[in-house]
Amino acid sequence: MEDSIYLDEERDVSINFEIMKSAFATDEGHLISGWGNVSINADGSLPLDWQDDVIMPQTLEKAAINFMAEYRESGVRHAGGAVGTVVESIVFTKEKQAAIGIPPGHVPEGWFITVKVMDEGIFKEVQEGKLKMFSLQGRSKRFKL
């Protein structure tokens, strides 16, 4: 992380994570599940997003709670209207993992979501592997770690 440059300025953020479609895309209900964001890998390493940033678990949890309370809609490639709704959401913090009995080192600290896709064409693109990941968008302030 020492080589990364962090600016103390607000900016737009886009984060991408693979959809866990082999195990979690279901025809019934058009449900797609996967990691919306991983803050800390199960092995304790820090994953960098496409802009070489990390969202710490406490910040991610606040953002996820705000998103679920205020929005819940899902689009495609940050353009156009909503094609789905986030219907399940959990931020796996260390505390929540301990509370539900997940041993340390088995699950990343991160935000796992399920989206119900209302658009038949978009769901087909997921099934065909044309849409392979979730991409979160928002505003943030960068800080050097």
Contact map, one row per residue, 1 for C-alpha under 8 A:
1111000000000000000000000000000000000000000000000000000000000000000000000000000000000000000000000000000000000000000000000000000000000000000000001
1111100000000000000000000000000000000000000000000000000000000000000000000000000000000000000000000000000000000000000000000000000000000000000000001
1111100000000000000000000000000000000000000000000000000000000000000000000000000000000000000000000000000000000000000000000000000000000000000000000
1111110000000000000000000000000000000000000000000001000000000000000000000000000000000000000000000000000000000000000000000000000000000000000000000
0111111000000000000000000000000000000000000000000000000000000000000000000000000000000000000000000000000000000000000000000000000000000000000000010
0001111100000000000000000000000000000000000000000000000000000000000000000000000000000000000000000000000000000000000000000000000000000000000001110
0000111110000000000000000000000000000000000000000000000000000000000000000000000000000000000000000000000000000000000000000000000000000000000011110
0000011111000000000000000000000000000000000000000000000000000000000000000000000000000000000000000000000000000000000000000000000000000000000011110
0000001111100000000000000000000000000000000000000000000000000000000000000000000000000000000000000000000000000000000000000000000000000000000011000
0000000111110000000000000000000000000000000000000000000000000000000000000000000000000000000000000000000000000000000000000000000000000000001111000
0000000011111000000000000000000000000000000000000000000000000000000000000000000000000000000000000000000000000000000000000000000000000000001111000
0000000001111100000000000000000000000000000000000000000000000000000000000000000000000000000000000000000000000000000000000000000000000000111100000
0000000000111110000000000000000000000000000000000000000000000000000000000000000000000000000000000000000000000000000000000000000000000001111100000
0000000000011111000000000000000000000000000000000100000000000000000000000000000000000000000000000000000000000000000000000000000000000011110000000
0000000000001111100000000000000000001000000000001100000000000000000000000000000000000000000000000000000000000000000000000000000000000111100000000
0000000000000111110000000000000000011000000000001100000000000000000000000000000000000000000000000000000000000000000000000000000000001111000000000
0000000000000011111000000000000001111000000000000000000000000000000000000000000000000000000000000000000000000000000000000000000000001110000000000
0000000000000001111100000000000001100000000000000000000000000000000000000000000000000000000000000000000000000000000000000000000000011100000000000
0000000000000000111110000000000111100000000000000000000000000000000000000000000000000000000000000000000000000000000000000000000000011100000000000
0000000000000000011111111000000111100000000000000000000000000000000000000000000000000000000000000000000000000000000000000000000000000000000000000
0000000000000000001111111000000111000000000000000000000000000000000000000000000000000000000000000000000000000000000000000000011000000000000000000
0000000000000000000111111000000000000000000000000000000000000000000000000000000000000000000000000000000000000000000000000000000000000000000000000
0000000000000000000111111000000000000000000000000000000000000000000000000000000000000000000000000000000000000000000000000000000000000000000000000
0000000000000000000111111100001111000000000000000000000000000000000000000000000000000000000000000000000000000000000000000000000000000000000000000
0000000000000000000111111110011110000000000000000000000000000000000000000000000000000000000000000000000000000000000000000000001000000000000000000
0000000000000000000000011111111100000000000000000000000000000000000000000000000000000000000000000000000000000000000000000000000000000000000000000
0000000000000000000000001111111000000000000000000000000000000000000000000000000000000000000000000000000000000000000000000000000000000000000000000
0000000000000000000000000111111000000000000000000000000000000000000000000000000000000000000000000000000000000000000000000000000000000000000000000
0000000000000000000000000111111000000000000000000000000000000000000000000000000000000000000000000000000000000000000110000000000000000000000000000
0000000000000000000000001111111100000000000000000000000000000000000000000000000000000000000000000000000000000000000111000010000000000000000000000
0000000000000000000000011111111110000000000000000000000000000000000000000000000000000000000000000000000000000000011110000000000000000000000000000
0000000000000000001110011100011111000000000000000000000000000000000000000000000000000000000000000000000000000000011110000000000000000000000000000
0000000000000000001110011000001111100000000000000000000000000000000000000000000000000000000000000000000000000001111000000000000000000000000000000
0000000000000000111110010000000111110000000000000000000000000000000000000000000000000000000000000000000000000001110000000000000000000100000000000
0000000000000000111100000000000011111100000000000000000000000000000000000000000000000000000000000000000000000111100000000000000000000100000000000
0000000000000001100000000000000001111100000000000000000000000000000000000000000000000000000000000000000000000111100000000000000000000111000000000
0000000000000011100000000000000000111110000000000000000000000000000000000000000000000000000000000000000000000111000000000000000000000001000000000
0000000000000000000000000000000000111111100000100000001000000000000000000000000000000000000000000000000000011110000000000000000000000000000000000
0000000000000000000000000000000000001111100001100000011110010000000000000000000000000000000000000000000000011100000000000000000000000000000000000
0000000000000000000000000000000000000111111111100000000110000000000000000000000000000000000000000000000000011100000000000000000000000000000000000
0000000000000000000000000000000000000111111111100000000000000000000000000000000000000000000000000000000000111000000000000000000000000000000000000
0000000000000000000000000000000000000001111110000000000000000000000000000000000000000000000000000000000111111000000000000000000000000000000000000
0000000000000000000000000000000000000001111110000000000000000000000000000000000000000000000000000000000011010000000000000000000000000000000000000
0000000000000000000000000000000000000001111111000000000000000000000000000000000000000000000000000000000010010000000000000000000000000000000000000
0000000000000000000000000000000000000001111111100000000000000000000000000000000000000000000000000000000000000000000000000000000000000000000000000
0000000000000000000000000000000000000011100111110000010000000000000000000000000000000000000000000000000000000000000000000000000000000000000000000
0000000000000000000000000000000000000111100011111000010000000000000000000000000000000000000000000000000000000000000000000000000000000000000000000
0000000000000000000000000000000000000000000001111111110000000000000000000000000000000000000000000000000000000000000000000000000000000000000000000
0000000000000011000000000000000000000000000000111111110000000000000000000000000000000000000000000000000000000000000000000000000000000000000000000
0000000000000111000000000000000000000000000000011111100000000000000000000000000000000000000000000000000000000000000000000000000000000000000000000
0000000000000000000000000000000000000000000000011111100000000000000000000000000000000000000000000000000000000000000000000000000000000000000000000
0001000000000000000000000000000000000000000000011111110000000000000000000000000000000000000000000000000000000000000000000000000000000000000000000
0000000000000000000000000000000000000000000000011111111000000000000000000000000000000000000000000000000000000000000000000000000000000000000000000
0000000000000000000000000000000000000010000001111001111100000000000000000000000000000000000000000000000000000000000000000000000000000000000000000
0000000000000000000000000000000000000110000000000000111110110000000000000000000000000000000000000000000000000000000000000000000000000000000000000
0000000000000000000000000000000000000011000000000000011111110000000000000000000000000000000000000000000000000000000000000000000000000000000000000
0000000000000000000000000000000000000011000000000000001111111000000000000000000000000000000010000000000000001100000000000000000000000000000000000
0000000000000000000000000000000000000000000000000000000111111100000000000000000000000000000000000000000000000000000000000000000000000000000000000
0000000000000000000000000000000000000000000000000000001111111110000000000000000000000000000000000000000000000000000000000000000000000000000000000
0000000000000000000000000000000000000010000000000000001111111111000000000000000000000000001000000000000000000110000000000000000000000000000000000
0000000000000000000000000000000000000000000000000000000011111111100000000000000000000000001000000000000000000010000000000000000000000000000000000
0000000000000000000000000000000000000000000000000000000001111111110000000000000000000000000000000000000000000000000000000000000000000000000000000
0000000000000000000000000000000000000000000000000000000000111111111000000000000000000000000000000000000000000000000000000000000000000000000000000
0000000000000000000000000000000000000000000000000000000000011111111100000000000000000000101000000000000000000010000000000000000000000000000000000
0000000000000000000000000000000000000000000000000000000000001111111110000000000000000000000000000000000000000000000000000000000000000000000000000
0000000000000000000000000000000000000000000000000000000000000111111111100000000000000000000000000000000000000000000000000000000000000000000000000
0000000000000000000000000000000000000000000000000000000000000011111111110000000000000000000000000000000000000000000000000000000000000000000000000
0000000000000000000000000000000000000000000000000000000000000001111111110000000000000100100000000000000000000000000000000000000000000000000000000
0000000000000000000000000000000000000000000000000000000000000000111111110000000000000000000000000000000000000000000000000000000000000000000000000
0000000000000000000000000000000000000000000000000000000000000000011111110000000000000000000000000000000000000000000000000000000000000000000000000
0000000000000000000000000000000000000000000000000000000000000000011111111000000000000000000000000000000000000000000000000000000000000000000000000
0000000000000000000000000000000000000000000000000000000000000000001111111100000000001110000000000000000000000000000000000000000000000000000000000
0000000000000000000000000000000000000000000000000000000000000000000000111110000001111100000000000000000000000000000000000000000000000000000000000
0000000000000000000000000000000000000000000000000000000000000000000000011111000001111100000000000000000000000000001000000000000000000000000000000
0000000000000000000000000000000000000000000000000000000000000000000000001111111111110000000000000000000000000000000000000000000000000000000000000
0000000000000000000000000000000000000000000000000000000000000000000000000111111101100000000000000000000000000000000000000000000000000000000000000
0000000000000000000000000000000000000000000000000000000000000000000000000011111000000000000000000000000000000000000000000000000000000010000000000
0000000000000000000000000000000000000000000000000000000000000000000000000011111100000000000000000000000000000000000000000000000000000000100000000
0000000000000000000000000000000000000000000000000000000000000000000000000011111110000000000000000000000000000000000000000000000000000000000000000
0000000000000000000000000000000000000000000000000000000000000000000000000011011111000000000000000000000000000000000000000000000000000000000000000
0000000000000000000000000000000000000000000000000000000000000000000000000010001111100000000000000000000000000000000000000000000000000000000000000
0000000000000000000000000000000000000000000000000000000000000000000000001111000111111000000000000000000000000000000000000000000000000000000000000
0000000000000000000000000000000000000000000000000000000000000000000000001111000011111000000000000000000000000000000011100100000000000000000000000
0000000000000000000000000000000000000000000000000000000000000000000000001110000001111100000000000000000000000000001111100000000000000000000000000
0000000000000000000000000000000000000000000000000000000000000000000000011100000001111110000000000000000000000000001111000000000000000000000000000
0000000000000000000000000000000000000000000000000000000000000000000100011100000000011111100000000000000000000000111100000000000000000000000000000
0000000000000000000000000000000000000000000000000000000000000000000000010000000000001111100000000000000000000000111100000000000000000000000000000
0000000000000000000000000000000000000000000000000000000000000000000000000000000000000111110000000000000000000000111000000000000000000000000000000
0000000000000000000000000000000000000000000000000000000000000001000100000000000000000111111000000000000000000011110000000000000000000000000000000
0000000000000000000000000000000000000000000000000000000000000000000000000000000000000001111100000000000000000011100000000000000000000000000000000
0000000000000000000000000000000000000000000000000000000000011001000000000000000000000000111110000000000000001111000000000000000000000000000000000
0000000000000000000000000000000000000000000000000000000000000000000000000000000000000000011111111000000000111111000000000000000000000000000000000
0000000000000000000000000000000000000000000000000000000010000000000000000000000000000000001111111000000000001100000000000000000000000000000000000
0000000000000000000000000000000000000000000000000000000000000000000000000000000000000000000111111100000100001000000000000000000000000000000000000
0000000000000000000000000000000000000000000000000000000000000000000000000000000000000000000111111110000000000000000000000000000000000000000000000
0000000000000000000000000000000000000000000000000000000000000000000000000000000000000000000111111111000000000000000000000000000000000000000000000
0000000000000000000000000000000000000000000000000000000000000000000000000000000000000000000111111111111100000000000000000000000000000000000000000
0000000000000000000000000000000000000000000000000000000000000000000000000000000000000000000001111111111100000000000000000000000000000000000000000
0000000000000000000000000000000000000000000000000000000000000000000000000000000000000000000000111111110000000000000000000000000000000000000000000
0000000000000000000000000000000000000000000000000000000000000000000000000000000000000000000000011111110000000000000000000000000000000000000000000
0000000000000000000000000000000000000000000000000000000000000000000000000000000000000000000000001111111000000000000000000000000000000000000000000
0000000000000000000000000000000000000000000000000000000000000000000000000000000000000000000000001111111101100000000000000000000000000000000000000
0000000000000000000000000000000000000000000000000000000000000000000000000000000000000000000000001100111111000000000000000000000000000000000000000
0000000000000000000000000000000000000000010000000000000000000000000000000000000000000000000001001100011111100000000000000000000000000000000000000
0000000000000000000000000000000000000000011100000000000000000000000000000000000000000000000000000000001111110000000000000000000000000000000000000
0000000000000000000000000000000000000000011000000000000000000000000000000000000000000000000000000000011111110000000000000000000000000000000000000
0000000000000000000000000000000000000000110000000000000000000000000000000000000000000000000100000000010111111000000000000000000000000000000000000
0000000000000000000000000000000000000111111100000000000000000000000000000000000000000000000100000000000011111100000000000000000000000000000000000
0000000000000000000000000000000000000111110000000000000010000000000000000000000000000000001111000000000000111110000000000000000000000000000000000
0000000000000000000000000000000000111111000000000000000010010000000000000000000000000000001110000000000000011111000000000000000000000000000000000
0000000000000000000000000000000000111100000000000000000000011001000000000000000000000000111100000000000000001111100000000000000000000000000000000
0000000000000000000000000000000011111000000000000000000000000000000000000000000000000000111100000000000000000111110000000000000000000000000000000
0000000000000000000000000000000011110000000000000000000000000000000000000000000000000111110000000000000000000011111000000000000000000000000000000
0000000000000000000000000000001111000000000000000000000000000000000000000000000000000111100000000000000000000001111100000000000000000000000000000
0000000000000000000000000000001110000000000000000000000000000000000000000100000000011111000000000000000000000000111110000000000000000000000000000
0000000000000000000000000000111100000000000000000000000000000000000000000000000000011110000000000000000000000000011111000000000000000000000000000
0000000000000000000000000000111100000000000000000000000000000000000000000000000000111000000000000000000000000000001111110110000000000000000000000
0000000000000000000000000000010000000000000000000000000000000000000000000000000000111000000000000000000000000000000111110010000000000000000000000
0000000000000000000000000000000000000000000000000000000000000000000000000000000000110000000000000000000000000000000011111110000000000000000000000
0000000000000000000000000000000000000000000000000000000000000000000000000000000000000000000000000000000000000000000011111111000000000000000000000
0000000000000000000000000000000000000000000000000000000000000000000000000000000000000000000000000000000000000000000000111111100000000000000000000
0000000000000000000000000000000000000000000000000000000000000000000000000000000000100000000000000000000000000000000010111111110000000000000000000
0000000000000000000000000000010000000000000000000000000000000000000000000000000000000000000000000000000000000000000011111111111000000000000000000
0000000000000000000000000000000000000000000000000000000000000000000000000000000000000000000000000000000000000000000000011111111100000000000000000
0000000000000000000000000000000000000000000000000000000000000000000000000000000000000000000000000000000000000000000000001111111111100000000000000
0000000000000000000010000000000000000000000000000000000000000000000000000000000000000000000000000000000000000000000000000111111111110000000000000
0000000000000000000010001000000000000000000000000000000000000000000000000000000000000000000000000000000000000000000000000011111111000000000000000
0000000000000000000000000000000000000000000000000000000000000000000000000000000000000000000000000000000000000000000000000001111111100000000000000
0000000000000000000000000000000000000000000000000000000000000000000000000000000000000000000000000000000000000000000000000000111111110000000000000
0000000000000000000000000000000000000000000000000000000000000000000000000000000000000000000000000000000000000000000000000000111111110000000000000
0000000000000000000000000000000000000000000000000000000000000000000000000000000000000000000000000000000000000000000000000000110111111000000000000
0000000000000000011000000000000000000000000000000000000000000000000000000000000000000000000000000000000000000000000000000000010011111100000000000
0000000000000001111000000000000000000000000000000000000000000000000000000000000000000000000000000000000000000000000000000000000000111110000000000
0000000000000011111000000000000001110000000000000000000000000000000000000000000000000000000000000000000000000000000000000000000000011111000000000
0000000000000111100000000000000000010000000000000000000000000000000000000000100000000000000000000000000000000000000000000000000000001111100000000
0000000000001111000000000000000000011000000000000000000000000000000000000000000000000000000000000000000000000000000000000000000000000111110000000
0000000000011110000000000000000000000000000000000000000000000000000000000000010000000000000000000000000000000000000000000000000000000011111000000
0000000000011100000000000000000000000000000000000000000000000000000000000000000000000000000000000000000000000000000000000000000000000001111100000
0000000001111000000000000000000000000000000000000000000000000000000000000000000000000000000000000000000000000000000000000000000000000000111110000
0000000001111000000000000000000000000000000000000000000000000000000000000000000000000000000000000000000000000000000000000000000000000000011111000
0000001111100000000000000000000000000000000000000000000000000000000000000000000000000000000000000000000000000000000000000000000000000000001111100
0000011111100000000000000000000000000000000000000000000000000000000000000000000000000000000000000000000000000000000000000000000000000000000111110
0000011100000000000000000000000000000000000000000000000000000000000000000000000000000000000000000000000000000000000000000000000000000000000011111
0000111100000000000000000000000000000000000000000000000000000000000000000000000000000000000000000000000000000000000000000000000000000000000001111
1100000000000000000000000000000000000000000000000000000000000000000000000000000000000000000000000000000000000000000000000000000000000000000000111
